[in-house]
């Protein structure tokens, strides 16, 4: 029993020893495990902290990326707006430059016109004074001639009244109703003794009307031929003899209806080729004119000398049409001068306005230029910011 007990005790002792040894080993191992566990826990804590740090970092990076992207979009929109604004400013600058050039051109033209107008007005004033002087001279000369040539004045007035219809039945002056060869002009003019300027009228009633009008106007005397009353005038027979050309009335050509007036003036006069034949015929009781213009009255009276062609004294005066045109021209020039003076004042005002406009255009152009410079600087700055953002985004993505 003791042996068995002793054996059991030995076995137990051994087991206890083994257990102690195992316990010691296990304790070391436990310590090792605890140490390992502590290390692992520390590593896990560290890893956990790192994980938390990386998550936060990732979140920050994501937020930064989002913010950077938003800012990049904003900068791109800003860039687009700036470029649009830049192009609009360039367009406005071009328009202002064109307006400035136009204003400068208008100002230059206005200045030239302003410089030209005084010379134009001076010339116009001189022309007006010259024209007025000419008109005064004409009126003075006209009055002088009218005082000298009362018959011509009266004849002219009667013809004008007939043309205007103030007196009906006026046909016209005899010299405008007849024709003759130039070689007989001198002799026939002398033979007419001033009756070529006589006014031919229809009848005695018309003639009396003309006389009354002349008396009322007190402008002179004229010769009148009432056609109806002279239609039956007879002409003289041609005398026999050498050098006799013929009856003066036969050398005058006219419409048949005016033949009575021609016979009245020329029907009693013979045209001779020379002085001798004319004188001999006058001794026979005929009124004779030679081709040189010598007049031989029946019975021996002689009117001769140097023949001077009759002068139409009114031909020395400008025509009424010319004077009327001159008057209208003077009136037009005076109106033009008044207008030019108004134009000069208007151009003065225009020059002032254009100068102000030019200054305004310069200010606007300079303002636009400053805006363009400012926008250009902003565009450069925005491009630089976009490049910086692109680099940051690229760096965060990596």
C-alpha positions in Angstrom: 0.0 0.0 0.0 2.9 2.3 1.0 4.6 1.6 -2.3 1.5 2.1 -4.2 0.9 5.3 -2.3 4.6 6.3 -2.8 4.2 5.5 -6.5 1.1 7.6 -6.8 2.9 10.3 -4.9 5.8 10.1 -7.3 3.5 10.1 -10.2 1.6 13.1 -8.9 4.9 14.9 -8.1 6.1 14.3 -11.5 2.8 15.4 -12.9 2.9 18.5 -10.7 6.5 19.2 -11.8 5.4 18.7 -15.4 2.4 21.0 -14.7 4.7 23.6 -13.1 7.0 23.3 -16.0 4.2 23.5 -18.4 2.7 26.3 -16.4 6.0 28.1 -16.4 6.2 27.5 -20.1 2.7 28.6 -20.5 3.3 31.6 -18.4 6.2 32.6 -20.6 4.1 31.8 -23.6 1.3 33.7 -22.1 3.5 36.6 -21.5 4.8 36.2 -25.0 1.3 36.0 -26.2 0.3 39.0 -24.1 3.2 40.9 -25.4 2.3 39.8 -28.9 -1.3 40.7 -28.2 -0.2 44.1 -26.8 2.0 44.6 -29.9 -0.9 43.5 -32.1 -3.3 45.7 -30.2 -0.8 48.6 -30.6 -0.5 47.8 -34.2 -4.3 47.5 -34.5 -4.6 50.8 -32.7 -2.0 52.4 -34.9 -3.6 50.8 -38.0 -7.0 52.0 -36.8 -5.6 55.5 -36.2 -3.9 55.3 -39.6 -7.2 54.1 -41.2 -9.1 56.9 -39.5 -6.4 59.4 -40.6 -6.5 58.1 -44.2 -10.3 58.2 -44.3 -10.2 61.8 -43.1 -7.4 62.6 -45.5 -9.4 61.0 -48.3 -12.4 63.0 -47.3 -10.3 66.1 -47.2 -8.8 65.3 -50.6 -12.3 64.6 -52.0 -13.6 67.9 -50.6 -10.5 69.7 -51.8 -11.0 68.1 -55.3 -14.6 69.1 -55.3 -13.8 72.7 -54.2 -11.0 72.9 -56.8 -13.3 71.6 -59.5 -16.0 74.1 -58.6 -13.5 76.8 -58.6 -12.1 75.6 -61.9 -15.7 75.7 -63.4 -16.2 79.1 -61.9 -12.9 80.3 -63.4 -13.8 78.9 -66.8 -17.1 80.6 -66.7 -15.4 83.8 -65.6 -12.9 83.3 -68.4 -15.7 82.9 -70.9 -17.4 86.0 -69.7 -14.2 87.9 -69.7 -13.4 86.9 -73.3 -17.0 87.8 -74.3 -16.6 91.1 -72.5 -13.2 91.6 -74.2 -14.6 91.0 -77.7 -17.5 93.3 -76.9 -15.1 96.0 -75.8 -13.1 95.6 -78.9 -16.2 96.0 -81.0 -17.2 99.1 -79.1 -13.6 100.4 -79.5 -13.8 99.9 -83.2 -17.2 101.6 -83.4 -15.9 104.5 -81.3 -12.8 104.8 -83.5 -15.1 104.9 -86.6 -17.3 107.5 -84.9 -14.2 109.5 -84.0 -12.9 109.3 -87.5 -16.3 110.4 -88.8 -16.5 113.2 -86.4 -13.0 114.3 -87.3 -13.9 114.2 -91.0 -17.1 116.2 -90.4 -15.2 118.7 -88.3 -12.6 119.1 -91.0 -15.3 119.6 -93.6 -17.1 122.1 -91.4 -13.9 124.0 -90.8 -13.2 124.1 -94.5 -16.8 125.2 -95.2 -16.5 127.8 -92.5 -13.3 129.1 -94.1 -14.9 129.1 -97.6 -18.1 130.8 -96.6 -16.7 134.3 -95.9 -15.0 134.4 -99.3 -18.3 133.2 -101.0 -20.3 135.8 -99.1 -17.7 138.5 -100.0 -17.9 137.6 -103.7 -21.7 137.4 -103.5 -21.9 140.9 -101.9 -19.6 142.3 -104.6 -21.7 140.7 -107.3 -24.9 142.0 -105.7 -23.4 145.5 -105.6 -22.2 145.3 -109.2 -25.6 144.0 -110.3 -27.4 146.7 -108.4 -25.1 149.4 -109.9 -25.8 148.0 -113.3 -29.6 148.1 -112.6 -29.4 151.7 -111.4 -27.3 152.6 -114.5 -29.8 150.8 -116.7 -32.8 152.6 -115.1 -31.0 156.0 -115.4 -30.1 155.2 -119.0 -33.6 154.0 -119.7 -35.1 157.2 -118.3 -32.7 159.3 -120.4 -33.5 157.4 -123.6 -37.2 157.5 -122.9 -37.0 161.3 -122.6 -35.1 161.5 -125.9 -37.0 158.9 -127.9 -40.6 159.6 -127.0 -41.9 158.1 -130.3 -40.0 154.9 -129.7 -41.2 154.7 -126.2 -44.8 155.3 -127.2 -44.5 152.7 -130.0 -43.1 150.1 -127.6 -45.9 150.7 -125.1 -48.6 150.4 -127.7 -47.2 147.2 -129.0 -46.9 145.8 -125.5 -50.6 146.8 -124.8 -51.6 145.0 -128.1 -49.6 141.9 -127.1 -51.2 141.9 -123.6 -54.7 142.3 -125.1 -55.3 145.6 -123.4 -56.2 147.2 -126.8 -57.6 144.8 -129.4 -57.0 145.4 -133.2 -53.3 146.3 -133.0 -51.5 144.5 -135.8 -47.9 145.8 -135.3 -45.4 148.2 -136.7 -45.2 148.5 -140.5 -41.5 147.7 -140.6 -42.2 144.3 -139.1 -44.9 143.6 -141.8 -42.9 144.4 -144.9 -39.7 143.2 -146.6 -37.5 144.7 -149.4 -34.2 144.1 -151.1 -31.2 145.5 -149.2 -30.1 147.6 -152.2 -33.4 149.6 -151.9 -33.3 149.8 -148.1 -31.8 153.3 -148.0 -34.2 154.8 -150.6 -37.3 153.1 -149.2 -36.4 154.2 -145.6 -36.1 157.8 -146.8 -39.3 157.5 -148.9 -41.2 156.3 -145.8 -40.2 159.5 -143.9 -40.6 157.8 -140.6 -43.8 155.9 -141.4 -42.0 152.5 -141.3 -42.4 152.8 -137.5 -46.1 153.5 -137.8 -48.4 151.1 -136.0 -50.8 149.4 -138.3 -54.3 148.9 -136.7 -57.5 147.3 -137.9 -59.5 150.5 -138.1 -60.0 154.1 -137.0 -61.7 153.1 -133.8 -58.6 151.2 -132.7 -56.4 154.1 -133.8 -58.4 156.5 -131.6 -58.2 154.1 -128.7 -54.5 154.1 -129.0 -54.4 157.9 -129.1 -56.5 158.2 -126.0 -54.2 155.7 -124.2 -51.1 157.6 -125.2 -52.6 160.9 -123.9 -53.4 159.3 -120.6 -49.9 157.8 -120.2 -48.3 161.1 -121.5 -45.4 159.2 -123.0 -45.2 160.5 -126.6 -46.6 160.5 -130.1 -46.7 157.8 -132.8 -47.9 157.4 -136.3 -51.0 155.1 -136.8 -52.3 153.6 -140.0 -56.0 152.4 -139.8 -55.9 149.6 -142.3 -59.6 149.6 -143.2 -59.6 153.3 -144.0 -56.5 153.2 -146.2 -57.3 150.1 -148.2 -58.6 152.2 -151.1 -55.6 154.5 -151.5 -54.5 154.8 -155.1 -50.9 154.8 -156.2 -49.4 157.3 -158.7 -48.4 156.3 -162.2 -44.7 156.0 -163.0 -43.3 158.9 -165.2 -41.5 158.2 -168.4 -37.8 158.8 -168.4 -34.4 157.2 -168.0 -33.2 156.3 -164.5 -36.6 155.7 -163.1 -36.6 152.3 -161.3 -40.2 152.2 -160.3 -42.9 153.0 -157.8 -41.6 152.6 -154.2 -44.7 150.6 -153.2 -43.9 148.1 -156.0 -40.5 147.4 -154.4 -42.0 146.5 -151.0 -43.1 143.0 -150.4 -45.9 142.2 -147.9 -48.9 140.1 -147.3 -51.7 141.2 -149.6 -53.9 142.2 -146.6 -51.4 144.9 -145.7 -51.1 146.3 -149.2 -53.3 149.3 -148.4 -50.8 150.4 -145.7 -47.9 150.0 -148.1 -49.6 152.1 -150.7 -50.5 154.7 -148.1 -46.8 155.2 -147.2 -45.0 154.4 -150.5 -47.7 154.9 -153.1 -46.8 158.6 -154.0 -43.0 158.1 -154.2 -40.8 157.2 -157.2 -37.4 155.5 -156.8 -34.8 156.7 -159.2 -31.3 155.4 -159.9 -29.5 158.8 -159.7 -29.7 162.4 -158.7 -30.4 163.8 -162.1 -33.2 161.5 -163.0 -34.7 162.0 -159.6 -34.5 165.8 -159.9 -36.1 165.8 -163.4 -39.0 163.6 -162.2 -39.6 165.9 -159.3 -39.9 168.8 -161.7 -42.8 167.0 -163.3 -44.6 166.9 -159.9 -43.5 163.6 -158.5 -42.0 162.8 -155.1 -38.7 161.0 -155.9 -35.9 159.3 -153.9 -32.6 158.3 -155.4 -30.7 155.2 -154.3 -28.3 157.3 -152.2 -31.2 158.5 -150.1 -31.7 161.9 -151.6 -35.3 163.1 -151.3 -36.8 165.3 -154.1 -40.1 166.8 -153.3 -42.6 167.6 -156.1 -41.9 171.1 -157.2 -38.2 171.3 -156.4 -37.6 170.9 -152.7 -34.5 168.7 -151.9 -33.5 166.8 -148.8 -30.1 165.2 -149.1 -26.7 164.8 -147.5 -25.0 161.9 -145.7 -27.4 159.1 -145.1 -27.2 157.4 -141.7 -29.1 154.2 -141.1 -31.8 154.8 -138.5 -30.7 153.5 -135.1 -33.0 151.5 -132.9 -32.3 153.4 -129.8 -33.8 150.7 -127.6 -31.2 148.2 -128.9 -28.8 150.2 -126.8 -30.6 149.0 -123.7 -30.6 145.5 -122.3 -33.8 143.6 -123.0 -36.6 143.6 -120.4 -36.0 139.8 -120.1 -32.3 140.4 -119.4 -33.1 143.0 -116.8 -35.8 140.8 -115.3 -33.3 137.9 -115.2 -30.7 140.2 -113.6 -33.3 141.4 -111.0 -34.2 137.8 -110.2 -30.5 136.9 -110.0 -29.9 139.7 -107.6 -32.8 138.6 -105.5 -31.5 135.0 -105.6 -28.1 136.2 -104.6 -29.5 138.2 -101.7 -31.5 135.2 -100.6 -28.4 133.1 -101.0 -26.3 135.6 -99.0 -28.9 135.6 -96.2 -28.8 131.8 -96.2 -25.0 131.7 -96.3 -25.0 134.0 -93.2 -27.3 131.6 -91.5 -25.2 128.7 -92.7 -22.1 130.4 -91.3 -23.7 130.8 -87.9 -25.0 127.2 -88.1 -21.5 125.9 -89.1 -20.0 127.8 -86.1 -22.5 126.0 -83.8 -21.8 122.7 -85.7 -18.0 123.2 -85.2 -18.5 123.7 -81.5 -20.7 120.6 -81.3 -18.3 118.6 -83.3 -15.4 119.6 -81.1 -17.4 118.6 -78.0 -18.3 115.4 -79.8 -14.6 114.8 -80.6 -13.6 115.3 -77.0 -16.4 113.0 -75.9 -15.3 110.4 -78.4 -11.7 110.6 -77.1 -12.9 110.2 -73.5 -15.0 107.2 -74.4 -12.3 105.6 -76.5 -9.7 106.1 -73.7 -12.2 104.6 -71.2 -12.8 101.6 -73.4 -9.0 101.2 -73.9 -8.6 101.2 -70.1 -11.4 98.6 -69.8 -9.8 96.5 -72.4 -6.4 96.6 -70.5 -8.2 95.7 -67.3 -10.1 92.8 -68.9 -6.9 91.6 -70.6 -5.1 91.6 -67.2 -8.1 89.7 -65.7 -8.0 87.2 -68.5 -4.2 86.6 -68.0 -4.8 86.3 -64.2 -7.7 83.9 -64.7 -5.7 81.7 -67.1 -2.9 81.6 -64.6 -5.4 80.6 -61.8 -6.8 77.9 -64.1 -3.4 76.5 -64.7 -2.6 76.5 -61.0 -5.9 74.7 -60.3 -5.2 72.1 -62.9 -1.8 71.4 -61.3 -3.4 71.0 -57.8 -6.1 68.7 -59.1 -3.6 66.6 -60.9 -1.4 66.4 -57.7 -4.4 65.4 -55.5 -5.5 62.8 -58.0 -2.1 61.2 -57.8 
